[in-house]
Amino acid sequence: MSPIQELLQARQQRQTRRVFLGQASQGLGALALASLLRPDAVRAATSGSDHWEGVVNPMHFAPKARRVIWLTQAGGPSHLETFDPKPKLAEMHGQPMPDSFTKGRQIAQLQGQKLLCYGPQLKFQKFGRNGIELCELFPQIGSVADEICWIRSMTTEAINHDPAHMFMNTGSQIAGRPSMGSWLTYGLGSDARNLPGFVVLTSLGRGGQNQPIAARQWAPGFLPSRFQGVHLRGKGDPVLYLGNPDGITRSRQKDVVDTVNRLNREHDAVVDDPEIATRITQYEMAFQMQASVPELMDLSAEPRSILELYGCQPGDGSFASNCLLARRLAERGVRFIQLYHKDWDHHGGVKQGVEFKAQEVDRAAMALITDLRQRDLLRDTLIVWAGEFGRTPMSQGGDGRDHHNAGFTVWMCGGGARPGTVYGATDELGYAAVENPIDVHDLHATMLRLLGIEHTRLSVKFQGLDARLTGIAGRVVPELMT
């Protein structure tokens, strides 16, 4: 008998009749209480499978999207040099910014300074059948402009990077709330059996400041930690310490994982701790990922035409490579895929900075849309392109722009988003959303509706309140949906 088997036998023998009865009564009492408080969660958790099926069962609405690819442009892209043309701002370049726009408004680092209008530094042109005006440096995105739903009236509450990322990701500026991906995998589960339901990829660029992205941006908050986003690295080992040490075979590793999980299940039967259940599933997931992740990251089987479409080289860690990996993750059933592309923080040199960004993201974003469409995945994959905020129409440091939250542009594509639509508008100088303004909670509520979820019904009891992604706000915007 092996030492592990002896340990299991000794543990089983310690289960006296009195301990068994005491533990059983506690478990029944906890189950009864849980069934009263959250009957849907109990049904999902006791379904007899370690694979999480989600608590939204049945779906609140017929879903139009099954998964989300969220393209985070970290640093705050300037809408004025990308997707929101402002000829009047160009006319007023160098003139004082009218007080009527800025008086009493929140400004980040320009507070108390002389505010001068700073015209768009790049030219715009019309794209597509609908003649949608975009910066001329984005011709590839322009080639699919009629498939995109453009939101030019986006607003947010935060005006500095980390709280703005928190707000866009979790619906709250306060750290500790579950991220979008965590909410979705909790609510809907995942179709992926050998990969996490929530995956994060990051990439660096040129022409801005490399603002750090903290792991709390994809944290599960007060949800069980099994809903944590898993960060896959684009270069080197995708997941650190995932491989087996020399001399350890896969069968031997599986024996260890099975034994540890058996011990954890016995302990969980005693204490009924959701984090132990998480540990069990994560041990099993890590074992499965030892085989699935190398296969996922190996782009050698991709046709040369696909690599040329994205404009990437395998293993280069670029945004383009991550977009290709996002398509591969979507094919494998991952529920929420979030890409972070850094260096959009152009306090200076906004013209050259956006030129660099266009080179990095224009072809890749178009390729992702095109690739998903030709594989019949675009119709049920919702793509969102968004920064944490926009940039000011006033200059900073002579040739840059400050943080700005009163109006900027994001876009959606596929997954039930209304194609070829321009929704909302900022004022003539691009300062504030004045036509059909939409906030982060509205965007989240609409996204959840496309996924078949009523945002007010996806909630968890936390500190005595029904906490949810949209907080106490949020409205579905039907004009953004087909």
Secondary structure, 3 states (H helix, E strand, C coil): CCHHHHHHHHHHHCCCHHHHHHHHHHHHHHHHHHHHHCHHHHHHHCCCCCCCCCCCCCCCCCCCCCEEEEEEECCCCCHHHCCCCCHHHHHCCCCECCHHHHCCCCCCCCCCCCCEECCCCCCEEEECCCCEEEECCCHHHHHCHHHEEEEEEECCCCCCHHHHHHHHHHCCCCCCCCCHHHHHHHHHCCCCCCCCCEEEEEECCCCCCCCCCCHHHHCCCCCCHHHCCEEECCCCCCCCCCCCCCCCCHHHHHHHHHHHHHHHHHHHHHHCCHHHHHHHHHHHHHHHHHHHHHHHHCHHHCCHHHHHHHCCCCCCCCHHHHHHHHHHHHHCCCCEEEEEECCCCCCCCHHHHHHHHHHHHHHHHHHHHHHHHHCCCHHHEEEEEECCCEEEEEEECCCEEEEECCCEEEEEECCCECCCEEECEECCCCCCEEECCECHHHHHHHHHHHCCCCHHHCCEEECCEEECCCCCCCCCCHHHEC
